[in-house]
Amino acid sequence: MRPRYRVVIGTAVALLVIVAASPVFADEVTKNLVSKMLESFDVPGTIVWSVRGSDVGESKLPEFSYIRTWPDQVYGNNKEKADLWALAIHGAFNRKAYNYIEIIPVDPSKKSADGLPEPKPIAIPGRVQAIDLWAWGSNYNYWLDLHLQDYRGVDHVLHLGSLRYSGWRNLNVTIPGSIPQASPYIPRRRSLVITKLVMWTRPEEPVDGFYLFLDDLKVLTDLFESRFDGDDLADPDYLNELWSAGKK
């Protein structure tokens, strides 16, 4: 009987912890799920991208451009339709290894210490539930990762999926609950940002020349936010405006 007694106590303690913590993250209960397009890769785009390789030696690769193509499963195969584009990457490496290509959103007007455009992470509205994009693979045993950063500045790497297939495929990942998107303090919602996409090669695969195409980076996100008296003061932009216009 004593082991059963210990289990009951342990369960009760666990339930008390859950109940005690739940008011802090009450808004994390999904109430208003919306699909949002973050980047269509159409030209001209609102996001500027930089593509960098881990080991290119004397080669000029990786190179990237925008080309007029798209997944037929989404837009059909009418090539005479309105402008639809995708990000096209031509990559190659000097040797087989765990090589990588980074696809980074940047601010071209600013330069980092290395002289390259400064990264400009993509803000995700709401509390994101899932992220997906379309990727064209050529059956190489490569894979694609997504890098997120939370409000504490902690980086998280999520596996979007293998690229070992032919043609367009939708890759997606569910955001684990271990990544915080809320705080007990106002403002409670603390959004995530996308810092980059990273394509990796495996040591057994050829790397002397390949293509990758990306299209339609989207999120499924919860835009619900509990209202309270004075919630407009939780908006940093509005608060700064009031503060600047305050009593002199």
KESENU-149666 format. One record per residue (C-alpha): residue in one letter; chain; x, y negated, z negated. Coordinates in nm, 4 decimals, decimal comma. Each point is the difference from the previous one (the first is absolute). Example, Ala and Ser with C-alpha at 12.3 -4.5 7.8 and 13.67 -1.06 7.14 Angstrom:
2
@code A&unit A&u 1,2300&v 0,4500&w -0,7800 .
@code S&unit A&u 0,1370&v -0,3440&w 0,0660 .
This chain:
248
@code M&unit A&u 0,0000&v 0,0000&w 0,0000 .
@code R&unit A&u 0,2898&v -0,2422&w -0,0666 .
@code P&unit A&u 0,1133&v -0,0222&w 0,3650 .
@code R&unit A&u -0,3577&v -0,0796&w 0,1048 .
@code Y&unit A&u -0,0145&v -0,2740&w -0,2638 .
@code R&unit A&u 0,3186&v -0,1585&w 0,1360 .
@code V&unit A&u -0,1369&v 0,0017&w 0,3550 .
@code V&unit A&u -0,3210&v -0,1749&w -0,1097 .
@code I&unit A&u 0,1950&v -0,2718&w -0,1809 .
@code G&unit A&u 0,2297&v -0,0498&w 0,2981 .
@code T&unit A&u -0,2954&v -0,0337&w 0,2349 .
@code A&unit A&u -0,1691&v -0,2506&w -0,2278 .
@code V&unit A&u 0,3165&v -0,2115&w -0,0174 .
@code A&unit A&u 0,0340&v 0,0064&w 0,3789 .
@code L&unit A&u -0,3624&v -0,1122&w 0,0412 .
@code L&unit A&u 0,0494&v -0,2830&w -0,2466 .
@code V&unit A&u 0,3048&v -0,1191&w 0,1955 .
@code I&unit A&u -0,1960&v 0,0020&w 0,3267 .
@code V&unit A&u -0,2966&v -0,1836&w -0,1529 .
@code A&unit A&u 0,2256&v -0,2563&w -0,1646 .
@code A&unit A&u 0,1878&v -0,0701&w 0,3218 .
@code S&unit A&u -0,2948&v -0,0093&w 0,2375 .
@code P&unit A&u -0,1184&v -0,3605&w -0,0643 .
@code V&unit A&u 0,3415&v -0,1348&w 0,1067 .
@code F&unit A&u -0,0240&v 0,1538&w 0,3458 .
@code A&unit A&u -0,3774&v -0,0052&w 0,0418 .
@code D&unit A&u 0,0247&v -0,1710&w 0,3403 .
@code E&unit A&u 0,2027&v 0,2903&w 0,1355 .
@code V&unit A&u -0,3266&v 0,1936&w 0,0350 .
@code T&unit A&u -0,0762&v -0,0196&w 0,3720 .
@code K&unit A&u -0,2983&v -0,2235&w 0,0737 .
@code N&unit A&u 0,0596&v -0,1713&w 0,3330 .
@code L&unit A&u 0,2165&v 0,2012&w 0,2393 .
@code V&unit A&u 0,0940&v -0,1851&w 0,3185 .
@code S&unit A&u 0,2240&v 0,0953&w 0,2917 .
@code K&unit A&u 0,2474&v -0,2779&w 0,0847 .
@code M&unit A&u 0,2385&v -0,0270&w 0,2953 .
@code L&unit A&u 0,3373&v -0,1261&w -0,1249 .
@code E&unit A&u 0,1824&v 0,0155&w 0,3338 .
@code S&unit A&u -0,1298&v 0,0922&w 0,3440 .
@code F&unit A&u 0,3432&v -0,0478&w 0,1650 .
@code D&unit A&u -0,1779&v -0,1928&w 0,2727 .
@code V&unit A&u 0,1800&v -0,2945&w 0,1590 .
@code P&unit A&u 0,0223&v -0,2679&w -0,1189 .
@code G&unit A&u 0,0034&v 0,1472&w -0,3495 .
@code T&unit A&u -0,0271&v -0,1701&w -0,3364 .
@code I&unit A&u 0,2791&v 0,2168&w -0,1425 .
@code V&unit A&u 0,3599&v -0,0092&w 0,1225 .
@code W&unit A&u 0,1934&v 0,3276&w -0,0221 .
@code S&unit A&u 0,3690&v 0,0835&w -0,0149 .
@code V&unit A&u 0,1264&v 0,3511&w 0,0874 .
@code R&unit A&u 0,3322&v 0,1175&w -0,1457 .
@code G&unit A&u 0,1861&v 0,3309&w 0,0226 .
@code S&unit A&u 0,2159&v 0,1709&w -0,2598 .
@code D&unit A&u 0,2876&v 0,0961&w 0,2321 .
@code V&unit A&u 0,0092&v -0,1310&w 0,3543 .
@code G&unit A&u 0,3759&v -0,0371&w 0,0508 .
@code E&unit A&u 0,0738&v -0,1768&w 0,3269 .
@code S&unit A&u -0,3501&v 0,0678&w 0,1297 .
@code K&unit A&u -0,2484&v -0,2865&w 0,0256 .
@code L&unit A&u -0,2747&v 0,2323&w -0,1207 .
@code P&unit A&u -0,2489&v -0,0048&w -0,1608 .
@code E&unit A&u -0,1805&v -0,2331&w 0,2366 .
@code F&unit A&u -0,3628&v -0,0973&w -0,0274 .
@code S&unit A&u -0,2628&v -0,1749&w 0,2046 .
@code Y&unit A&u -0,3760&v -0,0251&w 0,0401 .
@code I&unit A&u -0,1535&v 0,1991&w 0,2824 .
@code R&unit A&u -0,3531&v 0,0162&w 0,1350 .
@code T&unit A&u -0,1145&v 0,3379&w -0,1298 .
@code W&unit A&u -0,2305&v 0,1399&w -0,2677 .
@code P&unit A&u -0,1507&v 0,3241&w -0,1376 .
@code D&unit A&u -0,2829&v 0,1119&w 0,2303 .
@code Q&unit A&u -0,1780&v 0,1545&w -0,2988 .
@code V&unit A&u -0,0610&v -0,3522&w -0,1312 .
@code Y&unit A&u -0,0360&v -0,2203&w 0,3080 .
@code G&unit A&u -0,0668&v 0,2397&w 0,2884 .
@code N&unit A&u 0,2167&v 0,0473&w 0,3086 .
@code N&unit A&u -0,1127&v -0,2939&w 0,2117 .
@code K&unit A&u 0,3346&v -0,1584&w 0,0867 .
@code E&unit A&u -0,1738&v -0,3048&w 0,1524 .
@code K&unit A&u -0,1500&v -0,1126&w -0,3294 .
@code A&unit A&u 0,0951&v -0,3035&w -0,2104 .
@code D&unit A&u 0,3523&v -0,0373&w -0,1343 .
@code L&unit A&u 0,0891&v 0,2689&w -0,2512 .
@code W&unit A&u 0,3588&v 0,0527&w -0,1032 .
@code A&unit A&u 0,2169&v 0,2216&w -0,2198 .
@code L&unit A&u 0,3424&v -0,0360&w -0,1611 .
@code A&unit A&u 0,2506&v 0,2040&w 0,2038 .
@code I&unit A&u 0,3326&v 0,1174&w -0,1448 .
@code H&unit A&u 0,2857&v 0,1636&w 0,1928 .
@code G&unit A&u 0,2452&v 0,1594&w -0,2404 .
@code A&unit A&u 0,3244&v 0,1978&w 0,0099 .
@code F&unit A&u 0,2745&v 0,0939&w -0,2451 .
@code N&unit A&u 0,3634&v 0,1066&w 0,0321 .
@code R&unit A&u -0,0377&v 0,3213&w -0,1984 .
@code K&unit A&u -0,2580&v 0,2362&w -0,1445 .
@code A&unit A&u -0,0767&v -0,0870&w -0,3615 .
@code Y&unit A&u -0,2646&v -0,1549&w -0,2197 .
@code N&unit A&u -0,0005&v -0,3139&w 0,2156 .
@code Y&unit A&u -0,2696&v -0,2609&w -0,0354 .
@code I&unit A&u -0,1616&v -0,2944&w 0,1752 .
@code E&unit A&u -0,1532&v -0,2770&w -0,2120 .
@code I&unit A&u -0,2967&v -0,1956&w 0,1357 .
@code I&unit A&u -0,0154&v -0,3143&w -0,2146 .
@code P&unit A&u -0,2431&v -0,2953&w -0,0010 .
@code V&unit A&u 0,2115&v -0,3172&w -0,0025 .
@code D&unit A&u -0,0065&v -0,3796&w 0,0005 .
@code P&unit A&u 0,2124&v -0,0982&w 0,3037 .
@code S&unit A&u 0,0358&v -0,3563&w -0,1288 .
@code K&unit A&u 0,2015&v 0,1186&w -0,3014 .
@code K&unit A&u 0,3258&v 0,1937&w -0,0149 .
@code S&unit A&u 0,1287&v 0,2416&w -0,2636 .
@code A&unit A&u 0,3599&v 0,0052&w -0,1209 .
@code D&unit A&u 0,0833&v 0,2492&w 0,2773 .
@code G&unit A&u -0,1217&v -0,2427&w 0,2649 .
@code L&unit A&u -0,3052&v 0,2080&w 0,0860 .
@code P&unit A&u -0,3586&v -0,1277&w -0,0232 .
@code E&unit A&u -0,1280&v -0,0043&w -0,3572 .
@code P&unit A&u -0,2555&v 0,2724&w -0,0859 .
@code K&unit A&u -0,3588&v -0,1210&w -0,0396 .
@code P&unit A&u -0,2119&v 0,2752&w -0,1613 .
@code I&unit A&u -0,3595&v 0,0460&w 0,1166 .
@code A&unit A&u -0,2522&v -0,0738&w -0,2758 .
@code I&unit A&u -0,2833&v 0,2535&w -0,0280 .
@code P&unit A&u -0,3399&v -0,1452&w -0,1012 .
@code G&unit A&u -0,1866&v 0,1583&w -0,2906 .
@code R&unit A&u 0,0924&v 0,3280&w -0,1655 .
@code V&unit A&u 0,1115&v 0,2232&w 0,2831 .
@code Q&unit A&u -0,1255&v 0,3589&w 0,0071 .
@code A&unit A&u 0,1670&v 0,1279&w 0,3192 .
@code I&unit A&u 0,2253&v -0,1183&w 0,2830 .
@code D&unit A&u 0,0104&v 0,1332&w 0,3553 .
@code L&unit A&u 0,1491&v -0,0755&w 0,3404 .
@code W&unit A&u 0,0259&v 0,1620&w 0,3411 .
@code A&unit A&u 0,3388&v 0,1389&w 0,1004 .
@code W&unit A&u 0,1095&v 0,1578&w 0,3284 .
@code G&unit A&u 0,2364&v 0,2933&w -0,0462 .
@code S&unit A&u 0,2117&v 0,1938&w 0,2507 .
@code N&unit A&u 0,0172&v 0,3223&w -0,2045 .
@code Y&unit A&u 0,3296&v -0,0746&w -0,1723 .
@code N&unit A&u 0,0227&v 0,1205&w -0,3589 .
@code Y&unit A&u 0,0044&v -0,3536&w -0,1429 .
@code W&unit A&u -0,2248&v -0,1597&w -0,2602 .
@code L&unit A&u -0,1400&v -0,3424&w -0,0934 .
@code D&unit A&u -0,0027&v -0,1637&w -0,3443 .
@code L&unit A&u -0,1793&v -0,3090&w -0,1294 .
@code H&unit A&u 0,1591&v -0,2258&w -0,2638 .
@code L&unit A&u -0,2206&v -0,1921&w -0,2448 .
@code Q&unit A&u 0,0857&v -0,2386&w -0,2813 .
@code D&unit A&u -0,2222&v -0,0586&w -0,3031 .
@code Y&unit A&u -0,0442&v -0,3201&w -0,2018 .
@code R&unit A&u 0,2869&v 0,0964&w -0,2327 .
@code G&unit A&u 0,2429&v 0,0121&w 0,2921 .
@code V&unit A&u 0,0201&v 0,3806&w -0,0086 .
@code D&unit A&u 0,0401&v 0,1719&w 0,3385 .
@code H&unit A&u -0,2038&v 0,3093&w 0,0932 .
@code V&unit A&u 0,0665&v 0,2273&w 0,2988 .
@code L&unit A&u -0,3013&v 0,1831&w 0,1446 .
@code H&unit A&u 0,0231&v 0,2749&w 0,2624 .
@code L&unit A&u -0,2230&v -0,0836&w 0,2974 .
@code G&unit A&u 0,0746&v 0,3269&w 0,1772 .
@code S&unit A&u 0,2057&v 0,2014&w 0,2448 .
@code L&unit A&u 0,0534&v -0,1183&w 0,3584 .
@code R&unit A&u 0,0370&v 0,3561&w 0,1287 .
@code Y&unit A&u -0,2877&v -0,0165&w 0,2478 .
@code S&unit A&u -0,0651&v -0,1275&w 0,3514 .
@code G&unit A&u -0,1832&v -0,3250&w 0,0748 .
@code W&unit A&u -0,2091&v -0,2232&w -0,2242 .
@code R&unit A&u -0,1097&v 0,1078&w -0,3470 .
@code N&unit A&u -0,1455&v -0,1818&w -0,2981 .
@code L&unit A&u 0,2261&v 0,0179&w -0,3062 .
@code N&unit A&u -0,1398&v -0,0928&w -0,3396 .
@code V&unit A&u 0,0782&v 0,0082&w -0,3689 .
@code T&unit A&u -0,2106&v -0,0414&w -0,3143 .
@code I&unit A&u 0,1386&v -0,2416&w -0,2574 .
@code P&unit A&u 0,0671&v 0,1916&w -0,3242 .
@code G&unit A&u -0,1487&v -0,1295&w -0,3227 .
@code S&unit A&u 0,3491&v -0,0166&w -0,1499 .
@code I&unit A&u 0,0696&v -0,3157&w 0,2034 .
@code P&unit A&u -0,1438&v -0,2913&w -0,2020 .
@code Q&unit A&u -0,2343&v -0,2429&w 0,1744 .
@code A&unit A&u -0,1489&v -0,1654&w -0,3079 .
@code S&unit A&u 0,1088&v -0,1631&w -0,3232 .
@code P&unit A&u -0,1726&v -0,0428&w -0,3379 .
@code Y&unit A&u 0,0717&v -0,3726&w 0,0372 .
@code I&unit A&u -0,1633&v -0,2538&w 0,2293 .
@code P&unit A&u 0,0211&v 0,0105&w 0,2950 .
@code R&unit A&u -0,0723&v 0,3711&w -0,0379 .
@code R&unit A&u 0,0331&v 0,0976&w 0,3646 .
@code R&unit A&u 0,3652&v 0,0340&w 0,0983 .
@code S&unit A&u 0,0302&v 0,0798&w 0,3675 .
@code L&unit A&u 0,2611&v 0,2163&w 0,1694 .
@code V&unit A&u 0,2186&v -0,1095&w 0,2907 .
@code I&unit A&u 0,1459&v 0,2020&w 0,2876 .
@code T&unit A&u 0,3743&v -0,0572&w 0,0280 .
@code K&unit A&u 0,0844&v 0,2310&w 0,2918 .
@code L&unit A&u -0,0562&v 0,3181&w 0,1976 .
@code V&unit A&u 0,2881&v 0,2446&w 0,0291 .
@code M&unit A&u 0,0431&v 0,2784&w 0,2553 .
@code W&unit A&u 0,2420&v 0,2794&w -0,0974 .
@code T&unit A&u 0,1736&v 0,2649&w 0,2107 .
@code R&unit A&u 0,0940&v 0,3458&w -0,1229 .
@code P&unit A&u 0,3568&v 0,1330&w 0,0332 .
@code E&unit A&u -0,0978&v 0,2877&w 0,2307 .
@code E&unit A&u -0,1809&v -0,2191&w 0,2549 .
@code P&unit A&u 0,1437&v -0,1729&w 0,3115 .
@code V&unit A&u 0,0439&v -0,3766&w -0,0401 .
@code D&unit A&u 0,1550&v -0,1058&w 0,3310 .
@code G&unit A&u -0,3130&v -0,1820&w 0,1172 .
@code F&unit A&u -0,3681&v -0,0109&w -0,0983 .
@code Y&unit A&u -0,3070&v -0,2256&w -0,0025 .
@code L&unit A&u -0,2506&v -0,0910&w -0,2686 .
@code F&unit A&u -0,3179&v -0,2066&w 0,0450 .
@code L&unit A&u -0,2092&v -0,1491&w -0,2814 .
@code D&unit A&u -0,3499&v -0,1504&w 0,0041 .
@code D&unit A&u -0,2788&v -0,1210&w -0,2312 .
@code L&unit A&u 0,1319&v -0,0179&w -0,3551 .
@code K&unit A&u -0,3134&v -0,0004&w -0,2215 .
@code V&unit A&u -0,1023&v 0,0327&w -0,3632 .
@code L&unit A&u -0,3093&v 0,1232&w -0,1808 .
@code T&unit A&u -0,0302&v -0,2336&w -0,2958 .
@code D&unit A&u -0,2344&v -0,0907&w -0,2849 .
@code L&unit A&u -0,0827&v -0,3720&w 0,0056 .
@code F&unit A&u -0,2298&v 0,0036&w -0,3040 .
@code E&unit A&u 0,0959&v -0,2259&w -0,2885 .
@code S&unit A&u -0,1965&v -0,0505&w -0,3218 .
@code R&unit A&u -0,1263&v -0,3547&w -0,0528 .
@code F&unit A&u 0,0298&v -0,1916&w -0,3254 .
@code D&unit A&u -0,0480&v -0,3576&w -0,1187 .
@code G&unit A&u 0,3025&v -0,1936&w 0,1217 .
@code D&unit A&u 0,1243&v 0,2663&w 0,2408 .
@code D&unit A&u 0,0969&v -0,2724&w 0,2490 .
@code L&unit A&u 0,2857&v -0,0869&w -0,2377 .
@code A&unit A&u 0,1441&v 0,3449&w 0,0666 .
@code D&unit A&u 0,0755&v -0,1063&w 0,3596 .
@code P&unit A&u 0,3625&v -0,1264&w -0,0066 .
@code D&unit A&u -0,0473&v -0,2286&w 0,3026 .
@code Y&unit A&u -0,3122&v -0,1631&w -0,1433 .
@code L&unit A&u 0,1608&v -0,0354&w -0,3436 .
@code N&unit A&u 0,3086&v -0,1676&w 0,1507 .
@code E&unit A&u -0,2272&v -0,2406&w 0,1869 .
@code L&unit A&u -0,1835&v -0,0916&w -0,3215 .
@code W&unit A&u 0,3269&v -0,0289&w -0,1892 .
@code S&unit A&u 0,1484&v -0,2352&w 0,2602 .
@code A&unit A&u -0,3130&v -0,2152&w -0,0065 .
@code G&unit A&u -0,0159&v -0,0023&w -0,3801 .
@code K&unit A&u 0,0232&v -0,2939&w -0,2369 .
@code K&unit A&u 0,3033&v -0,2158&w 0,0683 .
